Amino acid sequence: MWNLLQENSKRERIRVLHSLIPASSEEPIGRGLPEGSRLSPTLFGILAAELINELRAKFPKLNFPEIKSTDDLNWIGAILYVDDLVLIATSAQELQEVIDACQAWCKRSRMQINTDKTKIMVFYETLRSLRTPATFVVSSRFPLSRPATQTHLKEPDTFIYLGLKLDPVLSMDPVTQHIKKKINWAYLTIAAVAHSIQYDNSIRSRTTRSSPLVLFRIWQACVLAFATQNLHYLRTPTQLQTIQTALTNSLQRILRSYTIAEILLLEFGVPPLRLQQACQLISLHYRYTISHTHLIAADLYCIRRQFLLSNRHPHQSIETRTADAHTLSSLKGMYINPHTPPQVAQAKPRNRNKAFANFLKPFASAV
């Protein structure tokens, strides 16, 4: 494979931009791949798999014993999304040992942990003073000629992971405030665009681009899509109402129409957020019980759902809210006995999630 890579990359050269180096000077690329190469994600996956397999061998107990999957993919000590790695442990001492194992692997692989971007968050911690160790550190010697140094990792009050602003108790209040703030920022952007349209040269262009329909489409793409993509994470009606108020206020200010908010949204075909949240939760239930049952999240959902059916489940959990969403949409039978509707079963397997979303639209409209 190495010979093949060298053969394909013989013509790849790089020009160094420097005042003391002629512009015509070039240097061959001695390592790496050309930018945009299809082999890049494959090679990165091979590299990351070595770390995951090593952590899995050293910490085999970081799994769910309740899950008896056939492929034994129930280990959750590390969650990798592209190049974002999340390490999970059951105690502070175990987490420090996992960090040390990652640092040892990075040292052998001639890499270094970016301590500025690495954060620690302890969920549902009772007394931090009783934690051992009290803080988490990364010990490194880079370059090797220098003595070993210890860098203490930060423990922020909130942490943004994959667009969600999490807090230690998972109250989702920081998520609500983050969405609200981004809605206000998006409104300022759209208002600036609407103001700049006034200075177009053509009168016809100014009239067309500043029409309410065009402004609504901009608002729909920039504000509505972001504000509604994570509704199923919100836990309380107050959080949902906060997002609903921010959305309606931004639309009223953009269109300069201060009529009743519900009427304004219905005129543009935007259902209330509580109905959109219900549809997202029902779709999530369908995904975990019918279409994607092989996922670890699906196994966990089924285990937690059994606690819900036995009345041993906490209030405001995602399973409780999913059951309420089915009741709201008059689909409680699909929650108790999950099945695929006939019109969804007719679609191709890869299109059934989209077909199920279309199946839910009439129920949301009826409600």
C-alpha positions as CSV (number, residue, x, y, z in Angstrom):
1,M,0.0,0.0,0.0
2,W,2.8,2.4,0.8
3,N,4.4,1.9,-2.6
4,L,1.0,2.5,-4.2
5,L,0.6,5.8,-2.2
6,Q,4.0,6.9,-3.3
7,E,3.3,6.1,-6.9
8,N,0.1,8.1,-6.9
9,S,1.6,11.0,-5.1
10,K,4.8,11.5,-7.2
11,R,3.4,14.5,-8.9
12,E,2.3,16.2,-5.7
13,R,4.6,19.1,-4.9
14,I,4.3,22.1,-2.6
15,R,5.5,25.7,-3.0
16,V,6.7,27.4,0.1
17,L,5.6,31.1,0.4
18,H,8.5,32.9,2.0
19,S,10.3,36.2,1.2
20,L,13.7,34.4,1.0
21,I,12.5,31.5,-1.1
22,P,11.9,32.0,-4.9
23,A,8.3,31.7,-6.0
24,S,9.4,29.1,-8.6
25,S,11.0,26.9,-6.0
26,E,9.1,23.7,-5.1
27,E,9.6,20.9,-2.6
28,P,8.3,17.3,-2.8
29,I,5.8,16.1,-0.2
30,G,7.5,13.5,1.9
31,R,4.5,12.3,4.0
32,G,0.8,12.6,4.2
33,L,-1.9,12.6,1.4
34,P,-3.0,15.1,-1.1
35,E,-5.8,17.4,0.1
36,G,-9.2,15.9,-0.5
37,S,-7.9,12.3,-0.9
38,R,-10.5,9.6,-0.3
39,L,-7.9,7.6,1.6
40,S,-7.7,10.2,4.3
41,P,-10.8,9.2,6.4
42,T,-9.9,5.5,5.9
43,L,-6.4,5.9,7.3
44,F,-7.7,8.1,10.1
45,G,-10.2,5.3,11.0
46,I,-7.4,2.8,11.1
47,L,-5.4,5.1,13.4
48,A,-8.3,5.8,15.7
49,A,-9.3,2.1,15.9
50,E,-5.9,1.3,17.4
51,L,-6.6,3.7,20.3
52,I,-10.2,2.4,20.8
53,N,-9.1,-1.3,20.8
54,E,-6.3,-0.5,23.3
55,L,-8.7,1.3,25.6
56,R,-11.2,-1.5,25.3
57,A,-8.6,-4.1,26.3
58,K,-7.4,-2.1,29.3
59,F,-10.9,-1.1,30.6
60,P,-13.3,-4.0,29.6
61,K,-15.8,-3.2,32.4
62,L,-16.9,0.1,30.8
63,N,-20.0,-1.5,29.2
64,F,-23.6,-2.3,29.9
65,P,-24.0,-5.8,31.3
66,E,-27.8,-5.6,30.5
67,I,-27.1,-5.4,26.8
68,K,-26.4,-8.9,25.3
69,S,-25.7,-7.9,21.7
70,T,-24.6,-10.6,19.2
71,D,-21.6,-8.5,18.0
72,D,-20.5,-7.4,21.5
73,L,-20.6,-3.8,20.6
74,N,-21.8,-2.6,24.0
75,W,-18.5,-1.0,25.2
76,I,-19.0,2.7,25.9
77,G,-15.6,3.8,27.4
78,A,-15.0,6.0,24.4
79,I,-17.3,7.7,21.9
80,L,-15.7,8.9,18.7
81,Y,-17.4,11.3,16.3
82,V,-15.0,12.1,13.5
83,D,-12.1,13.6,15.4
84,D,-14.0,14.4,18.6
85,L,-13.3,11.8,21.3
86,V,-15.3,11.5,24.5
87,L,-13.9,9.4,27.4
88,I,-16.4,7.9,29.8
89,A,-15.6,6.5,33.3
90,T,-17.5,5.5,36.4
91,S,-15.2,7.2,38.9
92,A,-12.6,10.0,39.0
93,Q,-9.7,7.5,39.5
94,E,-10.8,5.5,36.5
95,L,-11.1,8.6,34.3
96,Q,-7.5,9.6,35.2
97,E,-6.3,6.1,34.3
98,V,-8.1,6.4,30.9
99,I,-6.5,9.8,30.3
100,D,-3.1,8.3,31.1
101,A,-3.7,5.4,28.7
102,C,-4.6,7.9,26.0
103,Q,-1.5,10.0,26.7
104,A,0.7,6.9,26.5
105,W,-0.8,6.0,23.2
106,C,-0.3,9.5,21.9
107,K,3.3,9.4,22.9
108,R,4.0,6.2,21.0
109,S,2.1,7.6,18.0
110,R,4.1,10.9,18.1
111,M,1.0,12.9,18.9
112,Q,0.0,15.3,21.7
113,I,-3.3,15.9,23.5
114,N,-4.6,19.4,23.0
115,T,-5.1,20.4,26.6
116,D,-6.7,23.7,25.6
117,K,-9.6,22.0,23.9
118,T,-9.9,19.1,26.4
119,K,-12.6,19.6,29.1
120,I,-13.8,17.5,32.0
121,M,-17.5,17.3,33.1
122,V,-18.7,15.2,36.0
123,F,-22.4,14.5,35.8
124,Y,-24.6,14.3,38.9
125,E,-21.7,14.8,41.4
126,T,-22.8,15.1,45.0
127,L,-19.7,16.3,46.8
128,R,-16.7,17.4,44.8
129,S,-14.6,17.7,48.0
130,L,-14.7,13.9,48.4
131,R,-13.5,13.2,44.8
132,T,-10.2,11.4,44.4
133,P,-8.3,12.7,42.6
134,A,-9.6,16.3,43.0
135,T,-8.4,17.4,39.6
136,F,-7.4,15.7,36.3
137,V,-4.0,16.1,34.7
138,V,-2.2,15.2,31.5
139,S,1.5,14.4,31.9
140,S,3.6,14.8,28.8
141,R,7.1,15.2,27.6
142,F,7.0,16.9,24.3
143,P,9.6,17.3,22.9
144,L,11.4,14.4,24.6
145,S,14.4,16.6,25.5
146,R,12.3,18.6,28.0
147,P,11.3,17.4,31.5
148,A,7.8,16.0,32.0
149,T,5.1,18.5,32.7
150,Q,1.6,18.2,34.1
151,T,-1.3,20.2,32.7
152,H,-4.5,20.5,34.7
153,L,-7.6,20.0,32.7
154,K,-10.4,22.6,33.0
155,E,-13.9,21.7,34.4
156,P,-16.3,24.3,33.0
157,D,-19.9,24.8,34.2
158,T,-21.2,24.2,30.7
159,F,-19.7,22.4,27.7
160,I,-20.8,22.4,24.1
161,Y,-20.7,19.0,22.5
162,L,-22.1,18.5,18.9
163,G,-24.1,21.7,19.2
164,L,-25.6,21.0,22.6
165,K,-24.6,23.1,25.6
166,L,-24.6,20.6,28.5
167,D,-24.5,21.1,32.2
168,P,-23.5,18.7,35.0
169,V,-27.1,17.8,35.9
170,L,-28.4,17.7,32.3
171,S,-31.2,20.2,33.1
172,M,-31.1,21.5,29.4
173,D,-31.4,25.1,30.6
174,P,-28.1,26.0,29.0
175,V,-29.3,24.4,25.8
176,T,-32.4,26.6,25.9
177,Q,-30.5,29.8,26.5
178,H,-28.0,28.9,23.8
179,I,-30.8,28.4,21.2
180,K,-32.4,31.6,22.3
181,K,-29.2,33.5,21.9
182,K,-28.6,32.1,18.4
183,I,-32.1,33.0,17.4
184,N,-31.4,36.6,18.4
185,W,-28.1,36.6,16.5
186,A,-29.8,35.2,13.4
187,Y,-32.4,38.0,13.6
188,L,-29.7,40.6,13.6
189,T,-28.2,39.1,10.5
190,I,-31.5,38.9,8.6
191,A,-32.3,42.5,9.6
192,A,-29.0,43.6,8.2
193,V,-29.7,41.8,4.9
194,A,-33.2,43.3,4.7
195,H,-31.7,46.8,5.3
196,S,-29.1,46.3,2.6
197,I,-31.8,45.3,0.1
198,Q,-33.1,48.9,0.3
199,Y,-30.0,50.1,-1.6
200,D,-30.3,47.8,-4.6
201,N,-30.1,49.7,-7.9
202,S,-33.3,48.2,-9.4
203,I,-36.6,49.2,-7.9
204,R,-38.1,45.9,-9.0
205,S,-35.3,44.0,-7.3
206,R,-35.8,46.0,-4.0
207,T,-39.6,45.2,-4.1
208,T,-39.1,41.5,-4.8
209,R,-36.3,40.8,-2.4
210,S,-37.9,42.6,0.5
211,S,-41.3,40.9,0.1
212,P,-42.6,39.1,3.3
213,L,-42.4,35.7,1.6
214,V,-38.7,36.2,0.8
215,L,-37.9,37.4,4.3
216,F,-39.8,34.4,5.7
217,R,-37.8,32.0,3.6
218,I,-34.6,33.5,4.9
219,W,-36.0,33.3,8.5
220,Q,-37.0,29.7,7.9
221,A,-33.5,28.7,6.7
222,C,-31.5,30.7,9.2
223,V,-33.7,30.6,12.4
224,L,-36.4,27.9,12.3
225,A,-34.2,25.1,11.1
226,F,-31.7,25.6,13.9
227,A,-34.2,26.3,16.6
228,T,-36.2,23.1,16.0
229,Q,-33.5,20.5,15.3
230,N,-32.9,19.6,19.0
231,L,-36.4,20.0,20.5
232,H,-36.5,16.4,21.7
233,Y,-33.8,17.3,24.2
234,L,-35.8,20.0,26.0
235,R,-37.3,18.6,29.2
236,T,-39.9,21.1,30.5
237,P,-42.7,23.1,29.0
238,T,-41.0,26.3,30.3
239,Q,-38.0,25.6,28.1
240,L,-40.2,24.9,25.1
241,Q,-42.1,28.1,25.7
242,T,-38.9,30.1,25.9
243,I,-37.9,29.0,22.4
244,Q,-41.4,29.5,21.1
245,T,-41.4,33.1,22.4
246,A,-38.0,33.9,20.9
247,L,-39.1,32.4,17.5
248,T,-42.3,34.4,17.3
249,N,-40.6,37.6,18.4
250,S,-38.0,37.3,15.7
251,L,-40.5,36.6,13.0
252,Q,-42.7,39.5,14.1
253,R,-39.8,41.9,14.0
254,I,-38.5,40.7,10.6
255,L,-41.9,41.0,9.0
256,R,-42.9,44.0,11.1
257,S,-46.2,42.3,11.7
258,Y,-47.2,42.3,15.4
259,T,-50.4,40.3,15.2
260,I,-51.2,37.4,17.5
261,A,-48.2,35.1,17.4
262,E,-50.2,31.9,16.9
263,I,-52.1,33.4,13.9
264,L,-48.9,34.6,12.3
265,L,-47.2,31.2,12.6
266,L,-50.3,29.4,11.2
267,E,-50.5,31.7,8.3
268,F,-47.0,30.6,7.2
269,G,-47.7,26.9,8.0
270,V,-45.4,26.7,11.1
271,P,-46.9,24.3,13.7
272,P,-46.4,25.1,17.4
273,L,-43.2,23.8,18.9
274,R,-44.9,21.4,21.2
275,L,-46.3,19.5,18.2
276,Q,-42.9,19.5,16.5
277,Q,-41.3,18.2,19.6
278,A,-44.0,15.5,19.8
279,C,-43.2,14.4,16.2
280,Q,-39.5,14.3,16.9
281,L,-40.0,12.1,20.0
282,I,-42.4,9.7,18.1
283,S,-39.8,9.5,15.2
284,L,-37.1,8.7,17.8
285,H,-39.3,6.0,19.3
286,Y,-39.8,4.5,15.8
287,R,-36.0,4.7,15.1
288,Y,-35.1,2.9,18.3
289,T,-37.8,0.2,18.3
290,I,-38.2,-0.5,14.5
291,S,-35.6,0.8,12.1
292,H,-32.3,1.0,14.0
293,T,-32.6,-1.6,16.8
294,H,-28.9,-2.6,16.4
295,L,-27.7,0.6,18.0
296,I,-26.5,0.8,21.6
297,A,-28.8,3.8,22.2
298,A,-31.7,1.6,21.0
299,D,-30.9,-1.1,23.6
300,L,-30.6,1.5,26.3
301,Y,-33.9,3.0,25.3
302,C,-35.7,-0.4,25.5
303,I,-34.2,-1.0,28.9
304,R,-35.2,2.4,30.3
305,R,-38.7,1.9,28.6
306,Q,-39.2,-1.2,30.7
307,F,-38.7,0.9,33.8
308,L,-41.2,3.3,32.6
309,L,-43.8,0.7,32.0
310,S,-43.3,-0.6,35.5
311,N,-43.8,2.9,37.0
312,R,-40.1,3.1,38.1
313,H,-38.9,5.9,35.9
314,P,-38.0,9.5,36.7
315,H,-40.2,12.4,35.7
316,Q,-39.4,14.4,32.6
317,S,-37.1,11.7,31.1
318,I,-37.1,11.2,27.4
319,E,-39.1,8.0,27.7
320,T,-41.8,9.7,29.7
321,R,-42.0,12.6,27.2
322,T,-42.1,10.1,24.4
323,A,-45.1,8.4,25.9
324,D,-46.8,11.7,26.4
325,A,-46.1,12.6,22.7
326,H,-47.8,9.5,21.5
327,T,-50.8,10.3,23.7
328,L,-51.0,13.9,22.4
329,S,-50.9,12.6,18.7
330,S,-53.5,9.8,19.4
331,L,-50.8,7.2,18.6
332,K,-50.6,5.5,22.0
333,G,-51.0,2.1,20.4
334,M,-47.8,2.6,18.5
335,Y,-45.9,3.3,21.8
336,I,-47.2,0.2,23.6
337,N,-46.9,-2.1,20.5
338,P,-44.3,-0.6,18.1
339,H,-45.0,-1.4,14.5
340,T,-44.5,0.0,11.0
341,P,-47.6,1.7,9.4
342,P,-48.6,0.1,6.1
343,Q,-47.9,3.3,4.1
344,V,-44.4,3.4,5.6
345,A,-43.7,-0.2,4.9
346,Q,-44.3,0.4,1.2
347,A,-41.3,2.7,1.0
348,K,-37.7,1.5,0.4
349,P,-35.8,0.7,3.6
350,R,-33.5,3.6,3.3
351,N,-36.4,6.0,2.9
352,R,-38.6,4.7,5.7
353,N,-37.5,7.3,8.3
354,K,-38.5,10.1,5.9
355,A,-41.8,8.3,5.0
356,F,-42.5,8.0,8.7
357,A,-42.0,11.7,9.2
358,N,-44.5,12.3,6.4
359,F,-46.9,9.9,8.1
360,L,-46.8,12.1,11.2
361,K,-47.7,15.3,9.5
362,P,-51.5,14.8,9.3
363,F,-51.6,13.9,13.1
364,A,-49.8,17.1,14.0
365,S,-52.1,19.1,11.8
366,A,-55.2,17.4,13.4
367,V,-53.9,18.2,16.9
